[in-house]
Amino acid sequence: MEESNRKEERIRGEVLFKGRMLRLERDAVRLPNGLETSREVIRHPGAVAIIALQDQQVLMVRQYRYAIAQETLEIPAGKLDPNETPEACAQRELREETGYRGTLEHISTFYTTPGFTDEVMHLFSARDLVWDPLAPDDDEFIGVEKIPWDEAVQKAQRSEFNDAKTILGILLVQGRIG
């Protein structure tokens, strides 16, 4: 089937919820076969994630994630502010979450969950890290851990991280340096 035959047309929409990080919309759409249905979409400003490498180790953050009611061990990440470039956001988030800044390289840009959100994630690697901390956000309680790079790759390959951006980021960077 050609792409034009799969496109869904927005007929009308409504905002169900607007918060500080996301907006939930419900749209009426016309399907390729002419039928009408609804789609619920979470609108998100976009985010960054950073593989920060120092002395054959990767800097990771441990934090409690309310949505899943557990702590996770993840790569540093955060939401884009209005009019902020992904690179500026990555540098800011790296400094806020780990205390370091570094030389950034763009690795990939991808949709996190295109079935229900338009969130796009910009993945960077960071090297040549220098201590240059920013104050963390008031609602973040983060612990920084250094994991040997080879161990992090093995954990990603064995699905021992429960965060998709962390697994993908490690494996994509490993593909560039491994």
C-alpha beads as a LAMMPS data file, in Angstrom:
LAMMPS data file: protein, C-alpha beads

178 atoms
177 bonds

1 atom types
1 bond types

-500.0 500.0 xlo xhi
-500.0 500.0 ylo yhi
-500.0 500.0 zlo zhi

Masses

1 110.0

Atoms # bond

1 1 1 0.000 0.000 0.000
2 1 1 1.385 3.427 -0.917
3 1 1 1.896 5.912 1.888
4 1 1 -0.792 8.238 0.530
5 1 1 -3.268 5.338 0.858
6 1 1 -2.451 4.946 4.563
7 1 1 -2.673 8.569 5.642
8 1 1 -5.256 9.532 8.233
9 1 1 -6.878 12.956 7.922
10 1 1 -7.575 15.069 11.014
11 1 1 -11.167 16.313 10.984
12 1 1 -11.297 18.100 14.342
13 1 1 -9.641 17.949 17.719
14 1 1 -9.817 18.917 21.347
15 1 1 -7.285 19.385 24.130
16 1 1 -8.183 17.085 27.024
17 1 1 -5.321 18.103 29.303
18 1 1 -2.477 20.600 29.233
19 1 1 0.303 20.255 31.801
20 1 1 3.795 21.629 32.236
21 1 1 5.417 18.795 30.272
22 1 1 2.781 17.483 27.878
23 1 1 -0.600 18.017 26.278
24 1 1 -3.196 15.302 25.657
25 1 1 -5.358 15.739 22.566
26 1 1 -8.203 13.705 21.117
27 1 1 -8.701 14.070 17.375
28 1 1 -11.426 12.796 15.098
29 1 1 -9.754 11.335 12.013
30 1 1 -10.886 9.974 8.670
31 1 1 -9.286 6.630 7.824
32 1 1 -8.105 5.668 4.327
33 1 1 -11.286 3.593 3.877
34 1 1 -13.491 6.639 4.639
35 1 1 -14.536 5.581 8.140
36 1 1 -14.159 7.980 11.062
37 1 1 -12.490 7.161 14.383
38 1 1 -10.616 8.940 17.156
39 1 1 -6.941 9.151 18.079
40 1 1 -5.547 10.211 21.443
41 1 1 -2.132 11.832 21.137
42 1 1 0.303 13.115 23.723
43 1 1 2.110 16.209 22.433
44 1 1 5.610 16.617 23.883
45 1 1 8.246 19.326 23.275
46 1 1 11.024 16.793 22.664
47 1 1 13.944 15.602 24.737
48 1 1 17.619 14.761 24.739
49 1 1 19.672 11.895 26.137
50 1 1 23.426 11.746 26.570
51 1 1 25.979 8.921 26.624
52 1 1 28.681 10.619 28.710
53 1 1 32.023 8.804 28.514
54 1 1 34.949 9.325 30.869
55 1 1 37.968 7.040 31.321
56 1 1 36.276 3.981 29.758
57 1 1 33.222 4.545 31.949
58 1 1 29.746 5.870 31.246
59 1 1 28.065 8.326 33.606
60 1 1 24.579 7.211 34.559
61 1 1 21.913 8.583 36.846
62 1 1 19.859 6.701 39.383
63 1 1 16.464 8.212 40.104
64 1 1 12.985 7.286 41.203
65 1 1 10.461 7.223 38.362
66 1 1 6.988 7.840 39.747
67 1 1 5.149 6.483 36.665
68 1 1 6.638 3.006 37.170
69 1 1 7.043 3.249 40.971
70 1 1 10.709 2.271 40.983
71 1 1 14.250 3.529 40.695
72 1 1 15.966 3.308 37.358
73 1 1 19.569 3.517 36.238
74 1 1 19.583 5.628 33.070
75 1 1 21.714 7.826 30.909
76 1 1 21.240 11.553 31.621
77 1 1 18.266 13.013 29.779
78 1 1 15.758 15.817 29.855
79 1 1 13.092 17.849 28.149
80 1 1 13.729 20.656 25.683
81 1 1 12.809 24.126 26.921
82 1 1 10.931 26.459 24.536
83 1 1 13.233 27.704 21.736
84 1 1 16.152 25.616 23.063
85 1 1 18.278 23.692 20.576
86 1 1 18.833 19.996 21.235
87 1 1 22.587 20.584 21.656
88 1 1 22.072 23.369 24.220
89 1 1 19.579 21.175 26.063
90 1 1 21.997 18.227 26.091
91 1 1 24.772 20.376 27.538
92 1 1 22.423 21.830 30.180
93 1 1 21.003 18.445 31.182
94 1 1 24.461 16.883 31.360
95 1 1 25.622 19.658 33.702
96 1 1 22.445 19.561 35.839
97 1 1 22.336 15.787 36.208
98 1 1 26.019 14.811 36.370
99 1 1 27.930 18.041 37.041
100 1 1 29.961 17.695 33.833
101 1 1 29.979 19.390 30.449
102 1 1 31.622 17.893 27.426
103 1 1 32.207 17.836 23.708
104 1 1 28.940 16.671 22.172
105 1 1 28.380 14.560 19.088
106 1 1 24.901 13.949 17.691
107 1 1 24.277 10.202 17.413
108 1 1 20.618 9.820 16.433
109 1 1 17.156 11.347 16.528
110 1 1 14.128 9.082 16.947
111 1 1 10.508 8.982 18.064
112 1 1 10.173 7.403 21.503
113 1 1 6.692 5.891 21.112
114 1 1 5.017 6.979 17.853
115 1 1 1.878 4.960 18.572
116 1 1 0.620 7.640 20.974
117 1 1 3.093 10.525 21.267
118 1 1 5.023 12.874 19.001
119 1 1 7.969 13.000 21.449
120 1 1 11.263 13.062 19.590
121 1 1 14.523 12.180 21.365
122 1 1 17.891 13.593 20.315
123 1 1 20.734 11.298 21.385
124 1 1 24.242 12.658 21.908
125 1 1 27.549 11.295 23.095
126 1 1 29.727 13.477 25.320
127 1 1 33.494 13.198 25.726
128 1 1 36.300 15.351 27.132
129 1 1 34.229 15.862 30.271
130 1 1 35.041 18.796 32.542
131 1 1 33.526 19.433 35.974
132 1 1 31.133 22.378 35.526
133 1 1 27.961 21.717 37.549
134 1 1 24.622 23.477 37.346
135 1 1 22.063 23.301 40.136
136 1 1 19.680 20.385 39.619
137 1 1 15.977 20.996 39.102
138 1 1 14.023 21.336 42.370
139 1 1 12.005 18.188 41.634
140 1 1 14.944 15.924 40.753
141 1 1 16.764 13.732 43.258
142 1 1 19.526 12.043 41.302
143 1 1 22.527 9.928 42.154
144 1 1 25.376 9.724 39.641
145 1 1 27.089 6.389 39.027
146 1 1 30.038 5.502 36.814
147 1 1 29.717 2.131 35.099
148 1 1 32.601 0.550 33.173
149 1 1 31.772 0.891 29.466
150 1 1 32.138 -2.832 28.722
151 1 1 29.818 -3.674 31.624
152 1 1 27.238 -1.144 30.416
153 1 1 27.318 -2.668 26.916
154 1 1 26.846 -6.161 28.345
155 1 1 23.943 -4.992 30.517
156 1 1 22.306 -3.351 27.493
157 1 1 22.749 -6.508 25.408
158 1 1 21.228 -8.616 28.204
159 1 1 18.307 -6.186 28.707
160 1 1 19.380 -5.481 32.285
161 1 1 18.426 -1.813 31.967
162 1 1 14.693 -1.133 31.960
163 1 1 14.914 2.163 30.084
164 1 1 14.738 2.092 26.280
165 1 1 16.763 5.251 25.592
166 1 1 19.567 3.877 27.765
167 1 1 19.664 0.539 25.953
168 1 1 19.445 2.137 22.519
169 1 1 21.975 4.847 23.339
170 1 1 24.584 2.428 24.633
171 1 1 24.164 0.064 21.690
172 1 1 24.274 2.863 19.106
173 1 1 27.419 4.368 20.619
174 1 1 28.993 0.903 20.945
175 1 1 28.377 0.442 17.226
176 1 1 30.445 3.567 16.566
177 1 1 33.364 2.781 18.880
178 1 1 33.271 -1.018 19.183

Bonds

1 1 1 2
2 1 2 3
3 1 3 4
4 1 4 5
5 1 5 6
6 1 6 7
7 1 7 8
8 1 8 9
9 1 9 10
10 1 10 11
11 1 11 12
12 1 12 13
13 1 13 14
14 1 14 15
15 1 15 16
16 1 16 17
17 1 17 18
18 1 18 19
19 1 19 20
20 1 20 21
21 1 21 22
22 1 22 23
23 1 23 24
24 1 24 25
25 1 25 26
26 1 26 27
27 1 27 28
28 1 28 29
29 1 29 30
30 1 30 31
31 1 31 32
32 1 32 33
33 1 33 34
34 1 34 35
35 1 35 36
36 1 36 37
37 1 37 38
38 1 38 39
39 1 39 40
40 1 40 41
41 1 41 42
42 1 42 43
43 1 43 44
44 1 44 45
45 1 45 46
46 1 46 47
47 1 47 48
48 1 48 49
49 1 49 50
50 1 50 51
51 1 51 52
52 1 52 53
53 1 53 54
54 1 54 55
55 1 55 56
56 1 56 57
57 1 57 58
58 1 58 59
59 1 59 60
60 1 60 61
61 1 61 62
62 1 62 63
63 1 63 64
64 1 64 65
65 1 65 66
66 1 66 67
67 1 67 68
68 1 68 69
69 1 69 70
70 1 70 71
71 1 71 72
72 1 72 73
73 1 73 74
74 1 74 75
75 1 75 76
76 1 76 77
77 1 77 78
78 1 78 79
79 1 79 80
80 1 80 81
81 1 81 82
82 1 82 83
83 1 83 84
84 1 84 85
85 1 85 86
86 1 86 87
87 1 87 88
88 1 88 89
89 1 89 90
90 1 90 91
91 1 91 92
92 1 92 93
93 1 93 94
94 1 94 95
95 1 95 96
96 1 96 97
97 1 97 98
98 1 98 99
99 1 99 100
100 1 100 101
101 1 101 102
102 1 102 103
103 1 103 104
104 1 104 105
105 1 105 106
106 1 106 107
107 1 107 108
108 1 108 109
109 1 109 110
110 1 110 111
111 1 111 112
112 1 112 113
113 1 113 114
114 1 114 115
115 1 115 116
116 1 116 117
117 1 117 118
118 1 118 119
119 1 119 120
120 1 120 121
121 1 121 122
122 1 122 123
123 1 123 124
124 1 124 125
125 1 125 126
126 1 126 127
127 1 127 128
128 1 128 129
129 1 129 130
130 1 130 131
131 1 131 132
132 1 132 133
133 1 133 134
134 1 134 135
135 1 135 136
136 1 136 137
137 1 137 138
138 1 138 139
139 1 139 140
140 1 140 141
141 1 141 142
142 1 142 143
143 1 143 144
144 1 144 145
145 1 145 146
146 1 146 147
147 1 147 148
148 1 148 149
149 1 149 150
150 1 150 151
151 1 151 152
152 1 152 153
153 1 153 154
154 1 154 155
155 1 155 156
156 1 156 157
157 1 157 158
158 1 158 159
159 1 159 160
160 1 160 161
161 1 161 162
162 1 162 163
163 1 163 164
164 1 164 165
165 1 165 166
166 1 166 167
167 1 167 168
168 1 168 169
169 1 169 170
170 1 170 171
171 1 171 172
172 1 172 173
173 1 173 174
174 1 174 175
175 1 175 176
176 1 176 177
177 1 177 178
